[in-house]
Amino acid sequence: MPAAQIRDLGALRWLHAGESVILFGPVGIGKTHVAQALGHLAVRQGAQVRFAKTSRVLAGLAGGHADRTWDKRIRELVRPDVLILDDFAMRQLRSRIPTVHGTY
């Protein structure tokens, strides 16, 4: 990512505008480092920030379905001003829609 683009993100205009930032690319290029730095800058400006591994968040939400606390868990998850989900879509997603064979 070009340094100018990182500096632009560091100005936090996206935060004040209520916008999202998605950092994507191959493993090992520093996406997590940049996301954590942006979160740190947001905290220094008074924002509440939560950082979590996506797999852990999804497991927690799945547990909420089991014990009927999903609504409470989702409200807690989205409470901070900034939510950083790390390692999102690390595995290729497969469709859960069954394939239908036949003639119509």
C-alpha positions, 0 to 999 in steps of 0.5 A: 500500500502506498505511503500516501494512502496509509497517511490518508487513512491515518487522518481518520476521515473515514471514521468521522464520516462513518465509513468502513475500511477494508484492507485486503491482499495476500498473506504477510503484507502488513494488513493486520499491522495497518489495521492495528495502527489505525485502531490505535490512532482512533483510540488516541482520538477518543474512539472505542475500538475492538479488535478480534479474529473473525473466526472467534467472532463467528464462533461466539455468534454461533454460540449465541444461536445455541443459547438464545443470546445472539441479539445480546452478543451482536449488540455487544459486538457492534457497540464500539466506534471501530470494529477490526475483524482480522483474518476475514475470509481466510478460507475460500467460501463455499456455497451452502445452496444445494445443487439441484439436478433435473429438468425444468 
